[in-house]
Amino acid sequence: MRNAFIEELVILARKNKNIALVVGDLGYKVVEPFAEEFPDRFINAGVAEQNMTGLAAGMASEGFHVFTYSIANFPTFRCAEQIRNDVDYHNLPVTIVTVGGGLSYGNLGYSHHAIQDYALIRSMPNMLIAAPGDPMETKACLRYLVDNPQPSYLRLGKAGEPNFHNDVPTVEPGVWLNVCSDGMQDKCILSTGATLGLAHEWAKHEDFKGYTICSMPLWGMKYKTLQEKMLLGYNSVMTIEDHLFDGGFGSWMIESVYRKINNEITLNCKALSHEVCGKVGSQIYLNNLGGISL
């Protein structure tokens, strides 16, 4: 996903002179294409993520659409005050990009695990979460964000995620994207972010064979009201995410449609157990420990 991100950002920056990229002294062997083609719109802010976010907000107030880039939870939790007060409150076009969402950096330990980031970001009223499921959705999210500049959070997997779309889809906030249909149109596995691959694994499970697989790459506080409409026609939905259940995507969905649960549909949530907190291991091991892998 991160390669798709930088490739698409370069293409978009050729057309939009206001796109800038600010990194926190990392991303090398990824960000060079942008840095080399647009040196006057590329800044290395150093290992100073709070300053990076404040700098981005200042640039955005002068007309730039700024993309900040760092690993996992560093530009989110470390910069919570700057995101809340500088970016979200002032409704500025800053896109916070993190690489290694979920447990992608599993072996580097809890400091690098992004499993509470949705909870932080979705509590801010102007923030749009962009959590693509594959490289094609990454490009789609970028196109939407550039066409609709606003406070946003782009959460990427680490690397190597396969494509589940043949072409770049059209994405809209709060709208489910049909990825795979297999005849059971009233049952759905709904994913956000890099767990789209895990959704395909779950679809092989005896209890979920034939389920439609959908992705929701764009969501946030403002789009809860759309979810009852998205649920129309479904009798059973299972959400899946690489985030703790508390404050995550599944709980966001429950909050959005609580009036329909148990009365009209069955809504189940696959999210990480708190057992993964503080643990170190590979992404596969931790996903298994957290209960989201088969």
N, C-alpha and C positions, 0 to 999 in steps of 0.2 A: 504493500500500500504506500509506503513512504516514497518509493521510486515513482509510482503513479502520481503521487502528490506533487513532487518537484517537477516532473515532466509537464503536468497540466498547468502548474503555476507559471512556468516559463512561457508557455503558449499564451496564457491569459495576460501576462505582464507585457508581452509585445504589443498587445492591443490597448491595454489600460496602463497609462503612465503613472497612475497613482498607487499601484500595487508595490508594497515594500515588504522585505523579509528581515526580521531581526532574530538572531539566534543567541542562545545562552552558552556560547563557547563549545558547541557540539554540532553534530549533524554532518561532519566532514565525511567525504566519500558519498554524500547524498546531495548536499546543498550547492556544491560547486557550479553546476550548470547555471543556476540563478546568479550566484555571486560573480561569476566571470562575465556573464552577459549584461548584468545590471549592477555594476559596482557602486554606483551612486544611490542605489536603492537597497543595498545590503549592508547590514550593521551587525557586528559581533559585539554584543553587550557584555560579554564576559560572564563569569560565574556569579551573576547578580540578577537573579530572576525578577525580584521586586522592582529593581531599577529598569529592567527590560520592559516590564508591563507599564510602568509609568511613562517611559520613553515612548512606547507604542501609542499610549493614550494621547500624549502630546502631539505626536505626528498625525494621529487620526483627527485631532481637533483642527489641524491645518489642512485637511483634505485628503490625506492618504488613507488607503485601506491597508492596514498593517497586519501581517501574519507573524506571530511569534512562534518559535519552535524550540522544543526541549523534550527531555525524556519523561515519560510517565507523569508522576504527580508533582514534579518540581514547579512547573509554571501554573499549577492550580492551587494546591494547598499552601505552598510557600508564598503565593501571591494573592491570597484570598481577599485581603483588604483592598489591594490595588484593583483587582477585578471588580469587586463590589462598588467601590467608591469612584474610581476613575473611569472604568469602561462601562459597566452596566448602568450605573446611575446617570451617566451623561449620554448613554445610548450611542456610543461611538463605534465606528466600524473597525474593530479589532478582532481578529480571529486567532484564538489561542490554539495552537496545534501541538498535540502531544503524540509521541510515538511510543509504542509499547503499552497500549491500553490493556487493562486486565492484568494477567499474570505473565505477560510476554517476557518480562525480564525476571522470571522466577528465580533463577540461580543467584541473582544479585541481592535478593533479600527484600524484606518488607519495605525498606525505604524506597524501593523502585516499583513496588506493586501499586497499580492504579485501580483499586477496587472500592473506593469511596468517592471517586471524582464525580460520578453522576449526581450523587446526593448533594454535593456542594454546588455544582453548576445549575442544577435544575431548580434550586431554591431562589435563583435570581430572575426577576420577572422579564427582563429584556433579552436574556441569553437564549440563543438557539443552539441546541446540541446537534452536531453532525457526526453520526457514528456509522460510517459506511461498512458494508459487509464484505466487500471485495474491491479490487483496483478499479473496476468500472464504476462502482458506486462512489468511490473516492473522487473520480473525475466529475461525476454528476453533482456531488455535493459542492465541490469547488466552483463549478459553473453557477450553481444557484447562489452561493455566498457572494460571488463577485457581482452577479446581476442584482443582488439584494443585500448590499452592505449593511451590517448591523453587528452588535455584540454577538459573538459566536464561539463555539468550542468544537474543534475538529479533532476527533479521537481516532487514531490510527493503530492498527496492529503493527508488529515489529517489522516483519518481512516475510515474503514467500507465500502470502495468502493466495489461493487459486481464484480464478474468475468463475463466477456463477452466471454471469450475463454475457451474451455474445456481443452486445453493443452497449454504449453508454446509455443508461435509462434516463427518463425524466423523473425528477424527484420533487416533491412538495412537502412542506412541513406538516406533520401529523397524518400523512397519507401513507397507507400500507402499500408496499410495492410487491406485486406477485412475482415470485421467483421461480416456483415450480408447482404445477398443478398435476394431480394424479387421480382425478375422478371424484374425490370426496370434498366437494365444495363447501360443506357445512362444518368442516373441521380444519384447524389451522395451527401450524407452529409459527410463531411470530418472533423474529430475532431483531436485535439491534446491534450494530458493531460487528467485530470479527467473529462472533459466535455463529455467523451464518453457516460456516462449515460444520459446526456442531449440530446445528438444526438439521442439516442433511444426514448426519449420523443418527440423530434421534428418529428421523423419518423411517429408518430401517428397522427400528424397534417394533416388535410385534404389536404393541399397543398403539403405535402411531403410523403404521403402514398406510400409505395412501393419503396422508394429510397434505393439504396445500401448505407450501412453505412461503411465508411472506417476510419481508424485511421492512423496517421503518428507519431509514437513515437520518431523517430530520424530525426532531421533536423537542418539546420544552413546555414550560408552564402555560404559555398562551394557547397551546394546541390540545389541551385536555378535552375541550368541548367537542372536538371532531370525532372522538373515539367511539361514542355510541353509534354514530353513523357508520364508522368503519366495521363495527361488530355485526351490522345487519346481515342476516343470512347465515351466521355461524352459530352452531350449537356448542362447540367446544374449542377453546383456544388455549395453547400453552406458550407462554413467553420464555425466552432463554437469553441469558446475558452473562458476561464475565465480570460481575460486580456483586457485592453483597446484596442480599435481598432488601435489607433496610435502606430506604432512600434510593433504591435503584429503579430500573426500567419497569420491572414487574409490579412493584408497589405503586409507581406512577400510573400504570394502567389500571390497577385496582381502584385507586383514588378517582380516576377519570370515569369509571363505569360502575361504581359500587352499587348503583340502583338496579343494575341488570344482573349482577352476580347472584347465583342460586335461584333466581326467579326465571330467567330466560336462557342463560348460558352457564357453562362450566368454564371457569378461568383458573388455570394452574400456572405456577411460576417456577421455572428452573433458574436458580441463582446460586451464587457461591455461599457456602456455609461459613460462619465466623471461624470455623476450625482452621481455615487457611491463614488467618491473621498471625503474623509472626513466624510463619513457617518458611523454609527455604527449600527449593527443589526445582526441577524442570517444570515448564508450563504444563506438560501432560500430567506429571505427577500431581501438581497442585490442583489442576482442574478435576482430576479424579478424586482427590481428597475433599475438594469443595463440593462435589456431587453433581457437576454439570456434564461429565463425560459418561458414556455408556459403560 
